[in-house]
């Protein structure tokens, strides 16, 4: 194999590796965005749970006061 052919093959393999690395980077970026969205949804669910718990406690207190 001539040095030129070997260099071309090396560059082709390097090019394929860089393409694969680019795809992997895109997958990692997408996964990171998904994790961020899931964290935001978890925070929202936690806030809503606290809010609804407080509302339920207030409702129970009002009903208790009305039945006295």
PDB file of N, CA, C and O in Angstrom:
ATOM      1  N   UNK A   1       0.858  -1.170   0.000  1.00  0.00           N
ATOM      2  CA  UNK A   1       0.000   0.000   0.000  1.00  0.00           C
ATOM      3  C   UNK A   1       0.905   1.233   0.000  1.00  0.00           C
ATOM      4  O   UNK A   1       1.868   1.331   0.760  1.00  0.00           O
ATOM      5  N   UNK A   2       0.560   2.149  -0.866  1.00  0.00           N
ATOM      6  CA  UNK A   2       1.381   3.357  -0.957  1.00  0.00           C
ATOM      7  C   UNK A   2       1.088   4.276   0.234  1.00  0.00           C
ATOM      8  O   UNK A   2       0.011   4.190   0.824  1.00  0.00           O
ATOM      9  N   UNK A   3       2.007   5.130   0.583  1.00  0.00           N
ATOM     10  CA  UNK A   3       1.779   6.070   1.687  1.00  0.00           C
ATOM     11  C   UNK A   3       0.579   6.971   1.437  1.00  0.00           C
ATOM     12  O   UNK A   3      -0.131   7.331   2.377  1.00  0.00           O
ATOM     13  N   UNK A   4       0.344   7.338   0.183  1.00  0.00           N
ATOM     14  CA  UNK A   4      -0.806   8.185  -0.141  1.00  0.00           C
ATOM     15  C   UNK A   4      -2.107   7.448   0.145  1.00  0.00           C
ATOM     16  O   UNK A   4      -3.035   8.020   0.716  1.00  0.00           O
ATOM     17  N   UNK A   5      -2.176   6.179  -0.249  1.00  0.00           N
ATOM     18  CA  UNK A   5      -3.373   5.372   0.005  1.00  0.00           C
ATOM     19  C   UNK A   5      -3.582   5.188   1.498  1.00  0.00           C
ATOM     20  O   UNK A   5      -4.703   5.296   1.996  1.00  0.00           O
ATOM     21  N   UNK A   6      -2.494   4.908   2.212  1.00  0.00           N
ATOM     22  CA  UNK A   6      -2.595   4.727   3.666  1.00  0.00           C
ATOM     23  C   UNK A   6      -3.086   6.006   4.329  1.00  0.00           C
ATOM     24  O   UNK A   6      -3.922   5.962   5.231  1.00  0.00           O
ATOM     25  N   UNK A   7      -2.565   7.145   3.880  1.00  0.00           N
ATOM     26  CA  UNK A   7      -2.992   8.427   4.441  1.00  0.00           C
ATOM     27  C   UNK A   7      -4.467   8.668   4.152  1.00  0.00           C
ATOM     28  O   UNK A   7      -5.204   9.132   5.023  1.00  0.00           O
ATOM     29  N   UNK A   8      -4.905   8.352   2.925  1.00  0.00           N
ATOM     30  CA  UNK A   8      -6.313   8.527   2.569  1.00  0.00           C
ATOM     31  C   UNK A   8      -7.204   7.662   3.453  1.00  0.00           C
ATOM     32  O   UNK A   8      -8.244   8.120   3.926  1.00  0.00           O
ATOM     33  N   UNK A   9      -6.799   6.411   3.676  1.00  0.00           N
ATOM     34  CA  UNK A   9      -7.584   5.505   4.521  1.00  0.00           C
ATOM     35  C   UNK A   9      -7.635   6.038   5.948  1.00  0.00           C
ATOM     36  O   UNK A   9      -8.687   6.013   6.588  1.00  0.00           O
ATOM     37  N   UNK A  10      -6.483   6.528   6.452  1.00  0.00           N
ATOM     38  CA  UNK A  10      -6.444   7.091   7.805  1.00  0.00           C
ATOM     39  C   UNK A  10      -7.380   8.299   7.903  1.00  0.00           C
ATOM     40  O   UNK A  10      -8.121   8.435   8.876  1.00  0.00           O
ATOM     41  N   UNK A  11      -7.343   9.169   6.898  1.00  0.00           N
ATOM     42  CA  UNK A  11      -8.208  10.348   6.907  1.00  0.00           C
ATOM     43  C   UNK A  11      -9.674   9.954   6.810  1.00  0.00           C
ATOM     44  O   UNK A  11     -10.528  10.571   7.447  1.00  0.00           O
ATOM     45  N   UNK A  12      -9.970   8.931   6.018  1.00  0.00           N
ATOM     46  CA  UNK A  12     -11.345   8.454   5.895  1.00  0.00           C
ATOM     47  C   UNK A  12     -11.835   7.902   7.235  1.00  0.00           C
ATOM     48  O   UNK A  12     -12.958   8.179   7.657  1.00  0.00           O
ATOM     49  N   UNK A  13     -10.979   7.117   7.898  1.00  0.00           N
ATOM     50  CA  UNK A  13     -11.353   6.577   9.206  1.00  0.00           C
ATOM     51  C   UNK A  13     -11.517   7.693  10.229  1.00  0.00           C
ATOM     52  O   UNK A  13     -12.435   7.658  11.049  1.00  0.00           O
ATOM     53  N   UNK A  14     -10.632   8.680  10.183  1.00  0.00           N
ATOM     54  CA  UNK A  14     -10.732   9.823  11.085  1.00  0.00           C
ATOM     55  C   UNK A  14     -12.022  10.593  10.827  1.00  0.00           C
ATOM     56  O   UNK A  14     -12.697  11.026  11.761  1.00  0.00           O
ATOM     57  N   UNK A  15     -12.353  10.757   9.557  1.00  0.00           N
ATOM     58  CA  UNK A  15     -13.590  11.445   9.195  1.00  0.00           C
ATOM     59  C   UNK A  15     -14.803  10.695   9.735  1.00  0.00           C
ATOM     60  O   UNK A  15     -15.720  11.305  10.286  1.00  0.00           O
ATOM     61  N   UNK A  16     -14.809   9.380   9.577  1.00  0.00           N
ATOM     62  CA  UNK A  16     -15.916   8.574  10.111  1.00  0.00           C
ATOM     63  C   UNK A  16     -16.002   8.691  11.623  1.00  0.00           C
ATOM     64  O   UNK A  16     -17.095   8.775  12.184  1.00  0.00           O
ATOM     65  N   UNK A  17     -14.853   8.696  12.281  1.00  0.00           N
ATOM     66  CA  UNK A  17     -14.825   8.840  13.732  1.00  0.00           C
ATOM     67  C   UNK A  17     -15.397  10.188  14.153  1.00  0.00           C
ATOM     68  O   UNK A  17     -16.173  10.266  15.105  1.00  0.00           O
ATOM     69  N   UNK A  18     -15.015  11.251  13.445  1.00  0.00           N
ATOM     70  CA  UNK A  18     -15.513  12.585  13.783  1.00  0.00           C
ATOM     71  C   UNK A  18     -17.019  12.691  13.558  1.00  0.00           C
ATOM     72  O   UNK A  18     -17.716  13.351  14.329  1.00  0.00           O
ATOM     73  N   UNK A  19     -17.519  12.051  12.517  1.00  0.00           N
ATOM     74  CA  UNK A  19     -18.964  12.030  12.278  1.00  0.00           C
ATOM     75  C   UNK A  19     -19.661  11.313  13.427  1.00  0.00           C
ATOM     76  O   UNK A  19     -20.670  11.794  13.943  1.00  0.00           O
ATOM     77  N   UNK A  20     -19.122  10.161  13.827  1.00  0.00           N
ATOM     78  CA  UNK A  20     -19.711   9.412  14.943  1.00  0.00           C
ATOM     79  C   UNK A  20     -19.642  10.225  16.225  1.00  0.00           C
ATOM     80  O   UNK A  20     -20.580  10.213  17.022  1.00  0.00           O
ATOM     81  N   UNK A  21     -18.544  10.924  16.426  1.00  0.00           N
ATOM     82  CA  UNK A  21     -18.400  11.765  17.606  1.00  0.00           C
ATOM     83  C   UNK A  21     -19.429  12.893  17.596  1.00  0.00           C
ATOM     84  O   UNK A  21     -19.978  13.249  18.639  1.00  0.00           O
ATOM     85  N   UNK A  22     -19.686  13.448  16.428  1.00  0.00           N
ATOM     86  CA  UNK A  22     -20.709  14.490  16.301  1.00  0.00           C
ATOM     87  C   UNK A  22     -22.085  13.961  16.647  1.00  0.00           C
ATOM     88  O   UNK A  22     -22.851  14.629  17.341  1.00  0.00           O
ATOM     89  N   UNK A  23     -22.412  12.756  16.165  1.00  0.00           N
ATOM     90  CA  UNK A  23     -23.694  12.146  16.509  1.00  0.00           C
ATOM     91  C   UNK A  23     -23.789  11.895  18.005  1.00  0.00           C
ATOM     92  O   UNK A  23     -24.828  12.143  18.617  1.00  0.00           O
ATOM     93  N   UNK A  24     -22.704  11.401  18.595  1.00  0.00           N
ATOM     94  CA  UNK A  24     -22.697  11.132  20.037  1.00  0.00           C
ATOM     95  C   UNK A  24     -22.892  12.426  20.814  1.00  0.00           C
ATOM     96  O   UNK A  24     -23.610  12.451  21.813  1.00  0.00           O
ATOM     97  N   UNK A  25     -22.263  13.485  20.364  1.00  0.00           N
ATOM     98  CA  UNK A  25     -22.408  14.781  21.026  1.00  0.00           C
ATOM     99  C   UNK A  25     -23.854  15.263  20.959  1.00  0.00           C
ATOM    100  O   UNK A  25     -24.379  15.802  21.933  1.00  0.00           O
ATOM    101  N   UNK A  26     -24.489  15.070  19.815  1.00  0.00           N
ATOM    102  CA  UNK A  26     -25.893  15.455  19.658  1.00  0.00           C
ATOM    103  C   UNK A  26     -26.787  14.650  20.591  1.00  0.00           C
ATOM    104  O   UNK A  26     -27.712  15.191  21.196  1.00  0.00           O
ATOM    105  N   UNK A  27     -26.508  13.361  20.703  1.00  0.00           N
ATOM    106  CA  UNK A  27     -27.294  12.504  21.599  1.00  0.00           C
ATOM    107  C   UNK A  27     -27.121  12.954  23.044  1.00  0.00           C
ATOM    108  O   UNK A  27     -28.094  13.023  23.795  1.00  0.00           O
ATOM    109  N   UNK A  28     -25.890  13.259  23.435  1.00  0.00           N
ATOM    110  CA  UNK A  28     -25.631  13.716  24.805  1.00  0.00           C
ATOM    111  C   UNK A  28     -26.336  15.041  25.061  1.00  0.00           C
ATOM    112  O   UNK A  28     -26.935  15.228  26.120  1.00  0.00           O
ATOM    113  N   UNK A  29     -26.271  15.961  24.105  1.00  0.00           N
ATOM    114  CA  UNK A  29     -26.959  17.245  24.261  1.00  0.00           C
ATOM    115  C   UNK A  29     -28.464  17.044  24.408  1.00  0.00           C
ATOM    116  O   UNK A  29     -29.096  17.686  25.248  1.00  0.00           O
ATOM    117  N   UNK A  30     -29.036  16.163  23.602  1.00  0.00           N
ATOM    118  CA  UNK A  30     -30.472  15.880  23.684  1.00  0.00           C
ATOM    119  C   UNK A  30     -30.824  15.259  25.028  1.00  0.00           C
ATOM    120  O   UNK A  30     -31.832  15.614  25.638  1.00  0.00           O
ATOM    121  N   UNK A  31     -29.993  14.335  25.486  1.00  0.00           N
ATOM    122  CA  UNK A  31     -30.240  13.702  26.784  1.00  0.00           C
ATOM    123  C   UNK A  31     -30.172  14.738  27.897  1.00  0.00           C
ATOM    124  O   UNK A  31     -30.977  14.696  28.828  1.00  0.00           O
ATOM    125  N   UNK A  32     -29.231  15.659  27.816  1.00  0.00           N
ATOM    126  CA  UNK A  32     -29.100  16.713  28.821  1.00  0.00           C
ATOM    127  C   UNK A  32     -30.356  17.586  28.840  1.00  0.00           C
ATOM    128  O   UNK A  32     -30.858  17.930  29.909  1.00  0.00           O
ATOM    129  N   UNK A  33     -30.859  17.942  27.663  1.00  0.00           N
ATOM    130  CA  UNK A  33     -32.080  18.745  27.585  1.00  0.00           C
ATOM    131  C   UNK A  33     -33.270  17.996  28.181  1.00  0.00           C
ATOM    132  O   UNK A  33     -34.098  18.593  28.869  1.00  0.00           O
ATOM    133  N   UNK A  34     -33.355  16.704  27.923  1.00  0.00           N
ATOM    134  CA  UNK A  34     -34.444  15.893  28.479  1.00  0.00           C
ATOM    135  C   UNK A  34     -34.357  15.871  30.001  1.00  0.00           C
ATOM    136  O   UNK A  34     -35.369  16.015  30.686  1.00  0.00           O
ATOM    137  N   UNK A  35     -33.152  15.691  30.528  1.00  0.00           N
ATOM    138  CA  UNK A  35     -32.968  15.682  31.985  1.00  0.00           C
ATOM    139  C   UNK A  35     -33.367  17.029  32.574  1.00  0.00           C
ATOM    140  O   UNK A  35     -34.026  17.077  33.613  1.00  0.00           O
ATOM    141  N   UNK A  36     -32.978  18.116  31.927  1.00  0.00           N
ATOM    142  CA  UNK A  36     -33.353  19.449  32.404  1.00  0.00           C
ATOM    143  C   UNK A  36     -34.874  19.621  32.421  1.00  0.00           C
ATOM    144  O   UNK A  36     -35.423  20.181  33.370  1.00  0.00           O
ATOM    145  N   UNK A  37     -35.552  19.145  31.380  1.00  0.00           N
ATOM    146  CA  UNK A  37     -37.010  19.242  31.328  1.00  0.00           C
ATOM    147  C   UNK A  37     -37.654  18.388  32.407  1.00  0.00           C
ATOM    148  O   UNK A  37     -38.635  18.802  33.026  1.00  0.00           O
ATOM    149  N   UNK A  38     -37.112  17.202  32.637  1.00  0.00           N
ATOM    150  CA  UNK A  38     -37.648  16.342  33.690  1.00  0.00           C
ATOM    151  C   UNK A  38     -37.450  16.971  35.064  1.00  0.00           C
ATOM    152  O   UNK A  38     -38.332  16.880  35.918  1.00  0.00           O
ATOM    153  N   UNK A  39     -36.308  17.606  35.285  1.00  0.00           N
ATOM    154  CA  UNK A  39     -36.083  18.300  36.555  1.00  0.00           C
ATOM    155  C   UNK A  39     -37.070  19.447  36.733  1.00  0.00           C
ATOM    156  O   UNK A  39     -37.587  19.663  37.829  1.00  0.00           O
ATOM    157  N   UNK A  40     -37.330  20.177  35.659  1.00  0.00           N
ATOM    158  CA  UNK A  40     -38.298  21.272  35.726  1.00  0.00           C
ATOM    159  C   UNK A  40     -39.692  20.738  36.034  1.00  0.00           C
ATOM    160  O   UNK A  40     -40.421  21.330  36.830  1.00  0.00           O
ATOM    161  N   UNK A  41     -40.065  19.625  35.410  1.00  0.00           N
ATOM    162  CA  UNK A  41     -41.374  19.023  35.689  1.00  0.00           C
ATOM    163  C   UNK A  41     -41.458  18.519  37.125  1.00  0.00           C
ATOM    164  O   UNK A  41     -42.506  18.626  37.761  1.00  0.00           O
ATOM    165  N   UNK A  42     -40.365  17.974  37.633  1.00  0.00           N
ATOM    166  CA  UNK A  42     -40.345  17.506  39.020  1.00  0.00           C
ATOM    167  C   UNK A  42     -40.527  18.685  39.976  1.00  0.00           C
ATOM    168  O   UNK A  42     -41.273  18.585  40.950  1.00  0.00           O
ATOM    169  N   UNK A  43     -39.851  19.793  39.701  1.00  0.00           N
ATOM    170  CA  UNK A  43     -40.007  20.986  40.535  1.00  0.00           C
ATOM    171  C   UNK A  43     -41.432  21.516  40.469  1.00  0.00           C
ATOM    172  O   UNK A  43     -41.993  21.920  41.488  1.00  0.00           O
ATOM    173  N   UNK A  44     -42.017  21.516  39.283  1.00  0.00           N
ATOM    174  CA  UNK A  44     -43.396  21.967  39.129  1.00  0.00           C
ATOM    175  C   UNK A  44     -44.346  21.063  39.898  1.00  0.00           C
ATOM    176  O   UNK A  44     -45.246  21.549  40.584  1.00  0.00           O
ATOM    177  N   UNK A  45     -44.155  19.759  39.789  1.00  0.00           N
ATOM    178  CA  UNK A  45     -45.012  18.812  40.507  1.00  0.00           C
ATOM    179  C   UNK A  45     -44.888  19.007  42.009  1.00  0.00           C
ATOM    180  O   UNK A  45     -45.884  18.937  42.729  1.00  0.00           O
ATOM    181  N   UNK A  46     -43.685  19.247  42.482  1.00  0.00           N
ATOM    182  CA  UNK A  46     -43.469  19.473  43.914  1.00  0.00           C
ATOM    183  C   UNK A  46     -44.177  20.744  44.369  1.00  0.00           C
ATOM    184  O   UNK A  46     -44.826  20.760  45.414  1.00  0.00           O
ATOM    185  N   UNK A  47     -44.047  21.806  43.580  1.00  0.00           N
ATOM    186  CA  UNK A  47     -44.719  23.070  43.915  1.00  0.00           C
ATOM    187  C   UNK A  47     -46.229  22.902  43.920  1.00  0.00           C
ATOM    188  O   UNK A  47     -46.912  23.401  44.813  1.00  0.00           O
ATOM    189  N   UNK A  48     -46.746  22.203  42.928  1.00  0.00           N
ATOM    190  CA  UNK A  48     -48.186  21.984  42.849  1.00  0.00           C
ATOM    191  C   UNK A  48     -48.679  21.135  44.014  1.00  0.00           C
ATOM    192  O   UNK A  48     -49.762  21.377  44.548  1.00  0.00           O
ATOM    193  N   UNK A  49     -47.891  20.145  44.407  1.00  0.00           N
ATOM    194  CA  UNK A  49     -48.271  19.303  45.541  1.00  0.00           C
ATOM    195  C   UNK A  49     -48.345  20.135  46.812  1.00  0.00           C
ATOM    196  O   UNK A  49     -49.294  20.007  47.587  1.00  0.00           O
ATOM    197  N   UNK A  50     -47.347  20.988  47.029  1.00  0.00           N
ATOM    198  CA  UNK A  50     -47.363  21.862  48.204  1.00  0.00           C
ATOM    199  C   UNK A  50     -48.573  22.791  48.167  1.00  0.00           C
ATOM    200  O   UNK A  50     -49.254  22.972  49.177  1.00  0.00           O
ATOM    201  N   UNK A  51     -48.836  23.373  47.011  1.00  0.00           N
ATOM    202  CA  UNK A  51     -49.965  24.289  46.866  1.00  0.00           C
ATOM    203  C   UNK A  51     -51.284  23.577  47.148  1.00  0.00           C
ATOM    204  O   UNK A  51     -52.122  24.088  47.892  1.00  0.00           O
ATOM    205  N   UNK A  52     -51.469  22.398  46.554  1.00  0.00           N
ATOM    206  CA  UNK A  52     -52.721  21.664  46.744  1.00  0.00           C
ATOM    207  C   UNK A  52     -52.874  21.167  48.181  1.00  0.00           C
ATOM    208  O   UNK A  52     -53.985  21.127  48.709  1.00  0.00           O
ATOM    209  N   UNK A  53     -51.777  20.794  48.806  1.00  0.00           N
ATOM    210  CA  UNK A  53     -51.833  20.379  50.211  1.00  0.00           C
ATOM    211  C   UNK A  53     -52.276  21.543  51.088  1.00  0.00           C
ATOM    212  O   UNK A  53     -53.113  21.377  51.976  1.00  0.00           O
ATOM    213  N   UNK A  54     -51.719  22.705  50.839  1.00  0.00           N
ATOM    214  CA  UNK A  54     -52.104  23.896  51.599  1.00  0.00           C
ATOM    215  C   UNK A  54     -53.573  24.234  51.361  1.00  0.00           C
ATOM    216  O   UNK A  54     -54.300  24.551  52.303  1.00  0.00           O
ATOM    217  N   UNK A  55     -54.008  24.168  50.113  1.00  0.00           N
ATOM    218  CA  UNK A  55     -55.422  24.451  49.810  1.00  0.00           C
ATOM    219  C   UNK A  55     -56.344  23.464  50.517  1.00  0.00           C
ATOM    220  O   UNK A  55     -57.392  23.856  51.030  1.00  0.00           O
ATOM    221  N   UNK A  56     -55.963  22.186  50.549  1.00  0.00           N
ATOM    222  CA  UNK A  56     -56.784  21.170  51.207  1.00  0.00           C
ATOM    223  C   UNK A  56     -56.846  21.429  52.706  1.00  0.00           C
ATOM    224  O   UNK A  56     -57.907  21.287  53.313  1.00  0.00           O
ATOM    225  N   UNK A  57     -55.724  21.806  53.308  1.00  0.00           N
ATOM    226  CA  UNK A  57     -55.727  22.122  54.737  1.00  0.00           C
ATOM    227  C   UNK A  57     -56.635  23.314  55.022  1.00  0.00           C
ATOM    228  O   UNK A  57     -57.375  23.312  56.006  1.00  0.00           O
ATOM    229  N   UNK A  58     -56.580  24.322  54.171  1.00  0.00           N
ATOM    230  CA  UNK A  58     -57.454  25.485  54.333  1.00  0.00           C
ATOM    231  C   UNK A  58     -58.916  25.091  54.161  1.00  0.00           C
ATOM    232  O   UNK A  58     -59.779  25.572  54.896  1.00  0.00           O
ATOM    233  N   UNK A  59     -59.199  24.219  53.197  1.00  0.00           N
ATOM    234  CA  UNK A  59     -60.575  23.768  52.976  1.00  0.00           C
ATOM    235  C   UNK A  59     -61.095  23.022  54.192  1.00  0.00           C
ATOM    236  O   UNK A  59     -62.225  23.246  54.627  1.00  0.00           O
ATOM    237  N   UNK A  60     -60.282  22.142  54.739  1.00  0.00           N
ATOM    238  CA  UNK A  60     -60.690  21.380  55.925  1.00  0.00           C
ATOM    239  C   UNK A  60     -60.942  22.326  57.088  1.00  0.00           C
ATOM    240  O   UNK A  60     -61.904  22.148  57.835  1.00  0.00           O
ATOM    241  N   UNK A  61     -60.094  23.323  57.247  1.00  0.00           N
ATOM    242  CA  UNK A  61     -60.274  24.295  58.328  1.00  0.00           C
ATOM    243  C   UNK A  61     -61.577  25.069  58.148  1.00  0.00           C
ATOM    244  O   UNK A  61     -62.302  25.293  59.117  1.00  0.00           O
ATOM    245  N   UNK A  62     -61.877  25.475  56.928  1.00  0.00           N
ATOM    246  CA  UNK A  62     -63.122  26.210  56.662  1.00  0.00           C
ATOM    247  C   UNK A  62     -64.331  25.334  56.953  1.00  0.00           C
ATOM    248  O   UNK A  62     -65.280  25.781  57.597  1.00  0.00           O
ATOM    249  N   UNK A  63     -64.307  24.095  56.487  1.00  0.00           N
ATOM    250  CA  UNK A  63     -65.424  23.179  56.729  1.00  0.00           C
ATOM    251  C   UNK A  63     -65.590  22.939  58.222  1.00  0.00           C
ATOM    252  O   UNK A  63     -66.713  22.907  58.725  1.00  0.00           O
ATOM    253  N   UNK A  64     -64.487  22.771  58.929  1.00  0.00           N
ATOM    254  CA  UNK A  64     -64.546  22.563  60.378  1.00  0.00           C
ATOM    255  C   UNK A  64     -65.164  23.774  61.058  1.00  0.00           C
ATOM    256  O   UNK A  64     -66.007  23.623  61.942  1.00  0.00           O
ATOM    257  N   UNK A  65     -64.760  24.962  60.662  1.00  0.00           N
ATOM    258  CA  UNK A  65     -65.308  26.184  61.260  1.00  0.00           C
ATOM    259  C   UNK A  65     -66.789  26.353  60.928  1.00  0.00           C
ATOM    260  O   UNK A  65     -67.544  26.873  61.749  1.00  0.00           O
ATOM    261  N   UNK A  66     -67.209  25.933  59.765  1.00  0.00           N
ATOM    262  CA  UNK A  66     -68.617  26.062  59.380  1.00  0.00           C
ATOM    263  C   UNK A  66     -69.506  25.081  60.133  1.00  0.00           C
ATOM    264  O   UNK A  66     -70.685  25.359  60.352  1.00  0.00           O
ATOM    265  N   UNK A  67     -68.962  23.953  60.525  1.00  0.00           N
ATOM    266  CA  UNK A  67     -69.776  22.944  61.210  1.00  0.00           C
ATOM    267  C   UNK A  67     -69.787  23.131  62.721  1.00  0.00           C
ATOM    268  O   UNK A  67     -70.449  22.366  63.421  1.00  0.00           O
ATOM    269  N   UNK A  68     -69.084  24.109  63.237  1.00  0.00           N
ATOM    270  CA  UNK A  68     -69.084  24.356  64.691  1.00  0.00           C
ATOM    271  C   UNK A  68     -70.323  25.098  65.099  1.00  0.00           C
ATOM    272  O   UNK A  68     -70.504  25.397  66.279  1.00  0.00           O
TER     273      UNK A  68
END
